[in-house]
Amino acid sequence: MLNAVGLIIILLCVFGSFLMSGGNMEVILHALPHEMMAIAGAAVGAFVLGNSMGAVKQTWAGIVRVFKGSRWTEKDFRDLLTVMFTLIATFRKEGGSGIEKHIDAPAQSPVFQRFPRILADNGLVEFICDYLRMMTVNFEDPHQLAEAMEGDIERHHEEELIPQHAIQMMADGLPALGIVAAVLGVIKTMSSIDQPTEILGAMIGGALVGTFLGVLLAYCLVGPIAQKLLQIVDSDLKPYLIVKTAIVGHAQGQPPEIAVELARRMTPSAYAPSFTELEAALDEVKGELNAPRAAA
């Protein structure tokens, strides 16, 4: 919805100001099809030429992602903190043998099944399980663990940014492609130099539509899409930092409550649950974890 509102504002203000100043939309509409064909066609062709098939597919998925927005909500971050608390508390209470049933088959784990939106994020679940699994084989040095996790997060971030870089490069090239289209229009005009002034004026105006479209598309459509995708990618990286903070805190010997509280402080401010809200969410989990011991 917000994307549509922004696009409507752009179109209304740009073309509205043109009409209010006495501009003739007929010139733009007449030149629009062939100028757009030259600019958009060249941009898409250069994009395909300059990227691998994998990057092309990622970019299409990235554009869809822009219009869907970030998938993480305040509830999702609270659920992730709850998952990390449950896994770390289980690890501390039952050891490696107790945690293996959750990390070897997360789809069958009641911990993950309780939060299907977390389970649906395959990359994040794999990240959690891999590092908890490494801790079961005594890879527990906090410094080495933090360094390894940072390396994985950086690699993941770079891969996620591939479509953003491709879209930004297209945005950077669009003004120049607009000039290419305008130059073609000027060449066409010069070949008709013997025509009346009225005709030549319309042809020059049509040629300048190319420059106009190139700049408009670059700074009012493609560039903002690239910027928004960057924001979404950065936002969707936060869960990995939360997981890293919780696991490293556990490796440092912190109690599960402290490890998760440190992780909570890594949550974006707009989505972070308060200390009280997180404590309330963890109370039920604590009861379930302590139930077997109480029964015993």
C-alpha positions in Angstrom: 0.0 0.0 0.0 2.8 2.5 0.9 4.5 1.7 -2.4 1.4 2.6 -4.3 0.9 5.8 -2.4 4.5 6.9 -3.1 4.1 6.1 -6.8 0.8 8.0 -7.1 2.4 11.0 -5.4 5.3 11.0 -7.9 3.0 10.8 -10.9 0.5 13.4 -9.7 3.2 15.9 -8.7 5.4 15.5 -11.8 2.8 15.4 -14.5 0.4 17.6 -12.5 3.0 20.4 -12.4 3.7 19.9 -16.1 0.0 20.3 -17.0 -0.5 23.3 -14.6 2.4 25.1 -16.3 0.7 24.7 -19.7 2.5 21.6 -20.9 1.1 19.4 -23.6 0.8 15.8 -22.6 0.3 14.8 -26.3 4.0 15.2 -27.0 4.9 12.9 -24.1 2.3 10.3 -24.9 3.3 10.2 -28.5 7.0 9.7 -27.7 6.4 7.5 -24.7 6.2 4.1 -26.4 9.3 4.2 -28.5 11.4 6.1 -25.9 10.4 3.6 -23.2 11.2 0.7 -25.5 14.7 2.1 -26.0 15.4 2.9 -22.4 13.7 -0.1 -20.7 14.9 -2.5 -23.3 18.5 -1.3 -23.0 18.3 -1.4 -19.2 16.9 -5.0 -19.1 19.4 -6.1 -21.8 22.3 -4.6 -19.9 21.0 -6.2 -16.7 20.9 -9.7 -18.2 24.3 -9.2 -19.9 25.9 -8.1 -16.7 24.5 -10.7 -14.3 24.4 -14.5 -13.9 21.1 -16.4 -14.2 21.2 -16.9 -10.5 21.5 -13.2 -9.9 18.7 -12.5 -12.4 16.4 -14.9 -10.5 17.4 -13.4 -7.1 16.7 -9.9 -8.4 13.2 -10.8 -9.5 12.6 -12.3 -6.1 14.1 -9.2 -4.5 11.6 -7.0 -6.4 8.7 -9.1 -5.1 10.2 -8.9 -1.7 10.2 -5.0 -1.9 6.4 -5.0 -2.5 5.8 -7.6 0.2 8.0 -5.8 2.8 10.0 -7.4 5.6 8.4 -10.5 7.0 9.5 -9.9 10.6 7.0 -8.5 13.0 7.1 -7.8 16.7 5.6 -11.2 17.5 8.1 -12.9 15.3 11.0 -11.4 17.2 9.4 -12.3 20.5 8.9 -15.9 19.2 12.5 -16.1 18.1 13.7 -15.1 21.6 11.4 -17.7 23.1 12.8 -20.4 20.8 16.4 -19.4 21.7 15.5 -19.5 25.4 13.9 -22.9 25.1 16.8 -24.4 23.2 19.5 -22.9 25.4 17.7 -23.9 28.6 17.2 -27.4 27.2 20.9 -27.6 26.3 21.9 -26.5 29.8 19.5 -28.8 31.5 19.8 -32.0 29.4 23.2 -31.5 27.6 24.0 -32.4 24.0 21.8 -35.5 24.0 18.8 -33.6 25.0 19.2 -30.9 22.4 20.0 -33.3 19.5 16.4 -34.3 18.9 15.5 -30.6 18.3 18.4 -29.7 16.0 18.7 -32.9 14.0 15.1 -32.7 12.8 13.7 -29.2 13.6 10.6 -29.9 11.5 9.7 -32.6 14.0 10.8 -30.6 17.1 8.0 -29.4 19.3 10.1 -26.3 20.0 10.1 -25.2 16.4 6.6 -26.6 15.6 5.2 -24.2 18.2 6.3 -21.3 16.0 5.6 -22.1 12.4 6.8 -18.7 11.1 10.2 -19.2 12.6 10.3 -22.8 11.3 9.5 -21.6 7.8 12.7 -19.5 7.7 15.0 -22.4 6.5 18.1 -20.3 6.5 17.7 -19.1 10.0 16.7 -22.5 11.4 19.7 -24.1 9.8 22.0 -21.3 11.2 20.6 -22.0 14.7 20.9 -25.8 14.5 24.4 -25.8 12.9 25.9 -23.8 15.8 24.1 -25.6 18.5 25.2 -28.9 16.9 28.8 -27.6 16.8 28.6 -26.9 20.6 27.6 -30.5 21.2 31.0 -31.5 19.8 32.8 -29.2 22.2 33.2 -26.2 19.9 32.4 -23.8 22.8 35.1 -21.2 22.8 33.1 -17.9 22.8 35.6 -16.0 20.8 36.0 -18.6 18.1 32.2 -19.2 18.1 31.5 -15.4 17.7 34.1 -15.2 14.9 32.6 -18.1 13.0 29.1 -16.8 13.3 30.1 -13.3 12.2 31.7 -14.8 9.1 28.6 -16.7 8.2 26.4 -13.7 8.8 28.6 -11.5 6.6 28.5 -14.1 3.8 24.7 -14.4 4.1 24.4 -10.6 4.0 26.6 -10.3 0.9 24.5 -13.0 -0.9 21.3 -11.3 0.1 22.6 -8.0 -1.3 23.3 -9.4 -4.8 19.9 -8.3 -6.2 20.1 -4.9 -4.5 23.4 -4.2 -6.1 22.0 -5.3 -9.5 19.0 -3.0 -9.2 21.1 -0.1 -8.0 23.4 -0.5 -10.9 20.4 -0.4 -13.3 19.3 2.8 -11.5 22.7 4.4 -11.9 22.7 3.6 -15.7 19.1 4.8 -16.5 20.0 8.5 -16.9 22.7 7.7 -19.4 20.3 5.4 -21.3 17.8 8.3 -21.3 20.5 10.4 -23.0 21.0 7.6 -25.6 17.3 7.6 -26.4 17.4 11.4 -26.6 20.3 11.4 -29.0 18.5 9.0 -31.2 15.6 11.4 -31.3 17.9 14.3 -32.2 19.4 12.2 -35.0 15.9 11.6 -36.3 15.1 15.3 -36.0 18.3 16.3 -37.9 17.4 14.0 -40.7 14.1 16.0 -41.1 15.7 19.5 -40.8 13.8 20.6 -43.9 10.4 20.3 -42.0 8.5 23.3 -40.7 9.3 24.6 -37.2 6.2 23.2 -35.7 7.2 19.7 -36.7 10.8 20.1 -35.7 9.7 21.4 -32.3 7.5 18.4 -31.6 10.3 16.1 -32.7 12.9 17.8 -30.4 10.3 17.6 -27.6 9.8 13.9 -28.2 13.6 13.4 -28.1 13.8 15.1 -24.7 11.2 12.8 -23.4 14.0 10.1 -23.4 16.1 12.2 -21.0 13.1 12.9 -18.9 12.1 9.2 -18.6 15.7 8.1 -17.9 16.0 10.5 -14.9 12.5 9.8 -13.7 12.8 6.1 -13.7 16.3 6.2 -12.1 15.5 8.5 -9.2 11.7 8.0 -8.7 11.3 4.2 -9.3 14.3 2.0 -9.7 16.6 3.8 -7.2 13.9 3.8 -4.5 13.3 0.1 -5.1 17.0 -0.6 -4.6 17.0 1.5 -1.4 14.0 -0.2 0.0 15.4 -3.6 -0.8 18.6 -2.6 1.1 16.5 -1.7 4.1 14.6 -5.0 4.0 17.8 -7.0 3.7 19.3 -5.2 6.6 16.1 -5.7 8.7 16.0 -9.4 7.9 19.6 -9.8 9.1 18.7 -8.8 12.6 17.4 -12.3 13.6 20.8 -13.7 12.8 22.4 -11.2 15.1 19.9 -12.1 17.8 20.7 -15.8 17.5 24.4 -15.1 17.5 24.2 -13.0 20.7 22.1 -15.6 22.5 24.4 -18.5 21.5 27.6 -16.7 22.3 26.1 -15.6 25.7 25.3 -19.3 26.4 28.9 -20.2 25.4 30.2 -17.6 27.9 28.4 -19.4 30.7 25.5 -16.9 31.0 22.2 -18.3 32.4 19.6 -18.7 29.6 17.6 -15.7 31.0 20.7 -13.4 30.7 21.7 -14.8 27.3 18.2 -14.1 25.9 18.1 -10.7 27.6 21.3 -9.7 25.8 19.8 -11.0 22.6 16.6 -8.9 23.2 18.8 -5.8 23.3 19.9 -6.6 19.7 16.2 -6.5 18.5 15.3 -3.4 16.5 13.7 -0.8 18.7 10.4 -0.7 16.8 9.9 -4.5 17.3 11.7 -5.2 20.6 9.5 -6.6 23.3 9.9 -5.0 26.7 11.6 -6.8 29.5 8.2 -7.5 31.1 6.6 -8.7 27.8 9.5 -11.1 27.2 9.4 -12.4 30.7 5.6 -13.1 30.4 6.3 -15.0 27.1 9.0 -17.1 28.8 7.0 -17.9 31.9 5.0 -20.6 30.0 8.1 -22.1 28.6 9.8 -22.2 32.0 6.8 -24.1 33.3 7.1 -26.7 30.6 10.8 -27.1 31.1 10.4 -27.5 34.8 7.4 -29.9 34.6 9.4 -33.1 34.2 11.6 -32.2 37.1 8.6 -31.3 39.3 6.9 -34.6 38.4 10.1 -36.5 39.3 
